[in-house]
Amino acid sequence: MRVVARMTSDGQAVERLRDYLRTLTPEARALLAAELERGILAGEESPGNELILQELRRTIPVAGPPAAARMGETARMFFVPVEPFAIDDAADHKRAGRIARVSLDPLWGWIARDLMPAETKALGADIDRALLANDRLKAEQRTRALQDRAILRIREAMASVTGDEKARRRLVVQVGTPRALEDLATLTGILENRDLLNELARRLPSHLRTFERDQIDSVKLLLESAIAQKAQSGASLAKADVFLYGFILIMGRLATPWQLIRIATRAAETDEAARIAETPYGRAVTIVLGEVECLVNDLRNDLKTHRPVTSLLKNIHDAARGLRTEIDLSGDSPWSRQLTAIRTEVSNVLRAEIETTPGRVRRLLRPRPAKEIVPGSQLDETDVAEAEMMVEFVGACRIYAHELAVNEMTMRSYTELQNYLESGTKVLLDSLRQAGDTDRAFRHSQMDAAIRFCRCVFGADYAALLGKAAEIAAQTTGFERKSARA
């Protein structure tokens, strides 16, 4: 513990801490988390404890079985209204109005263990009996009662820690999720508006391929009607929550999620950012910007793990372009600054990958003297596949370069790839013609890799011609090779 605490005392704390925690086994990480939680609950103050817990929780919940597999029927029914807002993301995500699916089990554990154990046990038994008797209506009524009590108790718990930092930290530890207070606020917001949101979800089209004027007006009317109906019923109404969760429901039905911003421009009857922000519908723009930030984070992670990112690039590009063309972000506004920061972050994420791709290709295809080649060896298929994916990636960046703020670097790398492949494949063909028994397999593998790269850069026809040339070169007899050398 003292070693870990020391690791949090300098400017490079987080990275060094993550490196250290990655060396621990899952069991050791779980034990460490349990010890830290016990210490905080006992009132012990130690520098770095919250940071360490936050990093541990990034991996511990994900490592276990899915929450749905661990929770009983009572918990599953309790979280039914949450389902449209649950996401398969890390527990420490920053998406407004969403709850990570891996956080549901810790939330239920806190409710049943610490918040209202007696009510949970009693109502849970009623729900189980109703389900055994196939009385779904009674089970739903008991679940609703449990949800209503949970809303009140959660509100009370959150109010009790206001202004008390020590109590706040203790509550965070008890709940056990990285975004404990945000998760609780989201959960209560969804449960309080569950009827309105359920009715809105029922009446919304299941799929909106395009979100144009007629569809926007229809959806807007549904949302406003639902809000008016709840207001007339005398129920408490937090319009900000209703718009937030309503927009998330709508976005889930859109084929192109960024088009949610159109409901904001339509409602404000302008594309001026300042005037849109003054309306409740401005929240739609904030939600879309938050989703784009999450896409950028996914892009970073997928590049690190060598997963294809072309669809992510397209989604980020389309959203950035849509935001810039449908809303006037020319002035200085929070939205324009946020979009600028997103584009800068994308450029930073892509830069290293774009600029190093030509080097990856050169290392794989560079001509080698026969004495450097192990007899019968070939290029590693994983290395070739990763390089091919990166060549495709640079090509995709070239298409989306302007919106992603990577225009210059992308054109430079793509031109470098074109020039090297055009000249390098001729050298590889000559090497294949002159290959002997010991180096022929390696020369073949280089030629095959070059054909794959050329398909990405020059197209299928060019790659097919190059493949035929390679076949001819491979069939050259020893006599012809000697003649060529002569």
N, C-alpha and C positions, 0 to 999 in steps of 0.2 A: 504493500500500500504506500509506503514512504517513497518507493521508487517511482510509482505512478504520479504521486503528488508533485515530486520534483520535476517531472516531465512537463507539468503544466505551468511552470514558473517563468518561462522565457518566451520570446516572440515567435518561435516556431513550434509552440506547444501542440497545436491541433494535429499537424502532420506527424510529428514525432509520436504523439499519443496514438494516432491511428495505426502507425507502423508497429508500435509495441503491442497494441491489442490484437492486431492480425496474427501475431506470433502465438497467441494463446489458443488453447483448444476451446471448442464451444462450451464444454463443461466448466472450464476455468473461468470463462467470461460470465457464465451464468452465476457461478459462486461469487465472483467479484461484484456483480450487480446486486446480488442479494445482501452482501455485506455492507455495501454503500447505502442501500435502501434502509437497512436496519439502523445504521448509524445516523442517517438523517432523521428518521422517525424518532430516534432516541434523543434528538436535539444536538447531536455532535456537529460542530462546524469545522470543516476541513477544506482548504483551498482546492479547487479543481474537481470536487465531487460531482457537481451537476454536469460539468463538461464530460467527465468520464462516463457518467450514467447515460448521457445523451448519445455518446459514441457507441456504448454497449448496446443500447436499444435499437440502433440501426440494424443490427444483425440478429439479436436474440429472438425477437418475435417471428422474423421471417424464417428462421431455421427450423421452427417447429411445424407441426401439421397445420393445415388450413383451419381458420377459426370456425368455419361451419362444421368441420368434422369434430371439433371439441365441444361445441355448445349443444345444449339440449334443445328440445322442442320449444320450451318456454322462451329461451333466449332468442331462438330463431324467429318466433312470432313477435317478440318484443322489437326486433330490429327490422321487421318487414318495411316500415315506412322509410327506413334509412337506405334500403337497397338501391334506389335510383341515384343516390349520392355517394355510395361506397365505391372506392377506386382501388385497383390493384397496383398500389404504389407503396413506396417506403413510408413507414409510420411518421417520419419527420417531414413529410411533404408540406408545401405552403400553398395549397389550392383552397381558396375561400369556398365555404359551403360544402366541402367534401370531407369524408372520413375514410382513412385507409382501412381496407378490409382486415388487415392484420391487427388493427387497434380495437376491433369489436370485442374480441375475447377478453383483453385486459379491462375494457370498460364494463363489460358484464360482470367480471369477477369483482370489480370494485363495488358495483351496485349491490350485488348479492352478498358480499362479504362485509363491507364497511358502511355503505350508505343506508340500506334498509333491509337488513338480513331477515327480519321477522316477516315483513310484508312480502318479500320475494319468495320466501319459503312457503308461506300460506297460499298466496295467489298462484305460485307455481304448481302447488299440489292440486289446486282447483282446476288449473288449465290442463294438467295431465289427466285428471279424472274425466274432464269433459271430452278430451280427445279420445280417451279409451272408450267412452260411450258414444263416440262419433257425433258429438254435439259441437259442431264447429262454431255455431253462433255463440254459445256460452263461453267457449274458449276465447273467442275474439273479444267478448265483453270483459272477461277477466284480464285479458291482456291489455285492454284499453285502461282499465282501472290501475293496473300496474304502471303503465306509461304515465298516467296522470299523476300518480304519487311520485314517480321518479322525477318528473319535471319540477315539482315543488321542492323536493329534497335536494336536487342538484342546484336549483336557484339559491336555496338556503346555504348550501355548502360553499358556493362561490361567493356569496355575499359575506360570509363569515371570515373570509381570508382577505377581503379588500383592505388595503393599507397595512397588512401584517405580512411582511416578507417571509418570516420564518414559518408562519402557518401556510402561506402559499406554497412554499417549497415542500412542506410536509404533504399537502394535498396532491401536488404533482407526483410525488413519490408513491403515494397510495394508489393513485389512478394507474400509474405505470406506463403511460405512453409519452413519447417525446413532446407532443403538442397537447398535453393534458387539458389545460384550460380552454384552448381553442376547440378541442374535441368535445368537451362538455357543452360549450356554447353552441356548437353546431348541432349536437344531438338534441338539445332542448329546443332549438329553433325549428328543427325538422318535426319533432314530436308535437310541438304546439300548433303547427300548421298542417298536420298530417291529413286532416279531412279536406282542406282546401287543395293541397297538393295532389291528393289522390283523385279528386274530382277533375282537376286540371289535367293530370296525366291521362285520365280516362277519355277526356274529350279532345285532347290533342291528336292530330294525325300521327300515325305510327312512323311515318317517314316523310320528310320534306326534302325532295330532291333539289329544288331551288327555293330560295326564300326571297320572293319578289313582292310587289306591292299588295296583290290580293291576298297572298298567304300571310303576309305581315299583318295586314288589317284584321284578318280573321283570328290570328293568334293573339294579337293585342287585345281584341275584344273579349276573348276567352279569359285572359289574365285579369283584365279590369273587372269583368263580370264576377269572377270568383272573389276578388278582393271586396267588391261592393256587397256581395251576398254575405260574406263573413262579417262585414261591418254592420249590416242590418240585423244580423242575428244577436248583436250585443256582445259577441266574444271579443276578447282583447286582440288587438291587431298591431303587429309591428310591421309596417309596410316595407321597411328596408329588408327584413328577413324574407317577406313574401316575394319581393322582386328578385332577391338573390336566388332563392331556391326555384322560383318559377323560371328564371332565365336558364338555370342549369338543366331543368327538365326540357325546356325548349331546345337548348343546344344539343341535348342527347338525341333529338329527333332529326337534326339537320345533317344532310349528307356532307355539307361543308361547314364545320362548326364556326369558323370565323365570321360567317355571314350573320351571326347573331347581332353584330353591331348595326345591322340595317334596321332593326326594330327601334334602336335609339335615334338614328337619324330621321326615321319616319315619324316617331313620336314628337321629336323636337322641331320637325319641319325645317331643318337646317343641317348643314354639314360643319358648322362652326363648333369647335371643340368646347369653348367656354359655355355656349348656350346649351349644348347637349349635356354637359356635366351638371348643369343646374336642375335637370329633370331626374326623376327616379330611374328613368331608362338609361341614364349614363352608366349605371352599374353594369350594364351589358358590355360596354367597352372595357371596363376594368377587368371583367371576367375573362374576356378574350385575350387581353394582354397577359393576364396571369397564366392562361393556358399556353400561350406562346413561350413564356418563360420556362414552363415545364417541358415543352418540346425541346428547347435548347439544352436543358439538363439531360433529357433522354439522349440527345445527339452526342453530348459529351461522353456519357456512359457507354453508348453503343460504339463509339470510335475507340474507346479504351479496350473494349472487349472484342473488337474486330467483327462487329455485326454490320450487315448492310444498312445504309442510312439514306438511300436515295429517296424513299417515301417521306422520311422525316424532313429532308431538305426541301422537298416540294411543299410540304405542309407549312413549314416555317416561311418559305418564300411567298406562298399564296396569302398567308395571313398578314405578313408585313405589307405586301402590296395592297391588299384589301383595306387595311387600316389607313394607308397613306392616300389611297385614291378616293375612298368613300367618306373620309373625315378630313377636314382642313387642319392639319397638324403643323402648318408652317410657322405659327407663332410659338412662343415659349409657354408651354403648359405642362402639367404633370404627365399627361399622356404622351406628349411629344418627347419629353425627356426619357420616359420609360421605354418608348420604342427605339430611341437613339441608343440607349444603354443595351437593349436587346440585340440590335444590329452589331454594336461594338463587341458584345460578348460572342456572338456567332462568328464574327471575323477572327477573334482571338482563338476560339475553339478550332476553327478550320485551318488556320494559318500553318501550323506545324505539319498537319497531315498533307495538305496540298503541296507544301514546299519540299517535303521529304519523299514524295511518291516517285519522281524521276530517279532519285538515288536508289530506291528499292528495285526499280526495274533494271537499272544499269548493273547493280550487284548480281542480279540473277542471270542477265544475258551477256555479261562481259566475256569476250573470247579468252579462253584459258589454254595455255600450252598443254600438250598431252601429258607431260610429266607431272602436272598438278592434279590430274584427274585420277581418282581411284578407279581401277578397272570395274566395269559393271555398275558404277554409281549413277545416280540420277538426281535432279533437283528435288528438293523436298516439296511434296504436293501441298502441304499446308502453307509454306512460304509462297508458292505460286498462286494459290487461291486467294491469299490475303492481298498479294500485290495486284491481282486481277480486280479484286473488289475495290482497291484504292484507285486503280486506273478508271474504273467506272465512276467512282466517287468524284474524281477530278472532272470527268466529263459532265457529271450532273451539276457540279459547282459552276461549270462554265455556262450552263443554261440559266442557272439562278443567280449568277454572280452579282448582278447589279443590286438586287434587293438585299442580298446577304453581305454586301460591302466587302466582297473579295475579288473584285473585277481584275485588278492589275496582277495580283499574285496568281490567280487562276490562269489567265491568259499566258503568263510567263511559263508556268509549269506545263500547261497543255502543249504549248509550242515546243518546249523542250522534249516532251514525250514524242511528239510527231517526228521531230528531226532525228531523234535517237533511233526510233523504230524504223524509219525509212532507211537509214544508213546501216544500222546494226543488223537488220535481217539479212542484208546482202553478205555481210561477214559470216553470219551464222550458216547461211546456205553453203558458202565456200568451205567452212569448217566441216559441215556434214558430208560434203562430197569427198573430202580428204580424210575422213575419220577412219581409224583402224579398229580392230576388234576390241581393244581395251577402252577406247573413249567414245565408241559409237553410241552407246546407250545414253551417255551424258549429253552428247551433242543433240541427240533426238529430243531429249527432255527440254533442252534449251529452245529448240525450234518449236516444239509444241507450246511452250510458254509464250514465245513471241507471237505465235498465231493467235492465242487467246487474247493477248494484249492488243494486237492489231484489230481484232474484231471489235473491241471496245472503242478504239480510236478512229479507225478508218471504215468500219462496217463489215457486214458479213461477206459481201462480194470480194472485197480485198483479202479478207482472211481465207476465203476459199481458194483464190488464186495462189496465195502464199502456201497454202497446204499442198496444192498440186505440185508447186515448185519443190517443196520439201520432199514429196514422194519421189520425184524424179532424181533429186540429189541423193536420196538414200539408196536408190537402186543402181547408182553408178558403180561399175565394176572396178576391181582393183587395177585392171589394165588402164581403164579410162582415167582413174585418179592419177596413175603414173604419167599418162600422157598429158593430163592437165598440168601436172607439176613441171613436166619437161617443157 
